[in-house]
Amino acid sequence: MILLSRRSLLSIAAVVDIALHARPQPVSAKMLAVRHDLPPRHLETVLQALVRHGILKGVRGPRGGYEVARERRRITAGDIVRAAMSATGEDDLPPLPHSRLVDEIVGPEVKAAGEAFLARLDGITVEDLCRNTEARKVFGTDLATADFTI
């Protein structure tokens, strides 16, 4: 069972895809959509949230698109999920109104479990996911092996 929303899962995949394919030029939303079989407009809100949170950088112009804004080893899956949740407001939903059971028992337990889940995602970097993607040849070819670490 996957506990992440589709938007959060797609956000992680999009950042890893961009981290792998953004050299020598940025990855367009259209190319991302083609690789993941999605309509481009479905990705735009997610990509913009990732830009606002400093995970991606938008590049304007005819050859524009998206690049990672920081080193791959400095971006975690937890960072990406938090950005995706902020785009939909998932992170700020209040518990059910006026329920002591939810307020005092269920809510705190679920909150603690969610924090543990995000803490685990904070231990997974985009670099880790890129290495796994390259090792399994997910995109079917060897990607550029140049290291752009600053």
N, C-alpha and C positions, 0 to 999 in steps of 0.2 A: 504494500500500500504506500503510495506516495502522498506525503502530507503537504507538499507545496502546491500552491495554486498553479494553474496552467501558465499564467502570466509570469510568475516567479521562475518556473522551470524554463520557459522560453527566454527569459532575461538572461539566465545563466548561459544557456546555449548560444544566444546572440553575442554575448561578450566573448566567449571562448572562440566562436567563429571569427569575430572581428580581430581578436588577438592573433589568430592564425593567418588570416588572409589580408590584413591591412597594409602589407608591404608589397610593392612600392607605392601603391596608392590606396586611399581610403575605401572602405567597403560601403557600397550604396545599400540603402534599405531595399531596393528592388532586387539586388543580388542575394541579400539575406533571405528575402521572401521566397525567391526561387529555390534556394538550397533547402529551405525548411517547409516548402509547400504551403505558404501562407499568403494572404493578400497583404501588400505593402502597408496599407493604411492600418492594419492590425498591429504592426510593429512600431509605428511612429510614436504613439504615446509612451510605450516602454522605452524606446531609444531616447526620447526627450527627457524622461525621468532619470535615465542613466547619465545623460549629459549634465543635468542639473545637480546631480550628486557627485560630479567629478570623476565618474568611472569611465565614461566615454567622452570624446571630444568630437564635436561636429565640424566638418570641413565643408564650406560652401563652394559653389561653383559647378561647372559642367562635369568635372571629374571629382566632385565632392562625395561625401559620405561620412563614415564614422571610423575613428581610430580609438585605441585605448588611451586614456588620459594619464595613466600612471604605469609604472612597471608592472608586469603581469604578476610578479611575486608579491606585490603590495596591494593587490585587489583580492578580496576573499569572496567566496560564494555568499557568505552572510551579508557583506556590503551590498551585493547585487540584489539579494532578496529584500533587504530593507528598502532599497531604492524602488524596486518594483511594487512593494506593498504601499509605499507612499503615493505612488501614481494612482492607485485605486482606493486609497483610504483604508485598506485592510488592516493597517497597523493601529488605527485609532478607533475601531469599532467598540462601542461600550458593551458591557455585559447586558443580559436581559434585565429590564427594569424591575425594581422592587421585588427581588427574589433573594431572600437571605441565603438560601441554598447556593445560588450562583455566586452571590457577593462574598460569602464567607468560606465556602468549601470548594465548590467546583471551579469557580473563576481563578482563585489563587493557585490551585493545583495545575490547571491548564496553562496559566501564565508561566509558572515555573517550568513546565514541560516545554513550552514554546521557547523560553529563554535558553534552556539546555540544548534544544534543537538548533537554534541560531548560533549558540556557542560552538557546536560541532561544525556548522557550516563556516564559522570564522576560522577554523583550522584547515580549510580547503582553499588553496589559492588558485587563481586563474592559471598560473604557471603549472601547477599540479595537473589541472584538467587538460591543458594544452599538451603536456608530455604524454598523458594517457591517450589523448586523441591521436597524436602522431605515432605512438607505439602500436596502436591498433589499426592504423591507416584508415581511419574512419572516412576520410574524404577520398580514399582510393589511390592517392599518389603521395609521394614524398613532398612535403612542403619545404619552403626555404628554411635552411638550418642556421641562418645568420642570427646572432644574438644582438639585440638592440638595447640591452641593458645599459642604463646610464649610471 
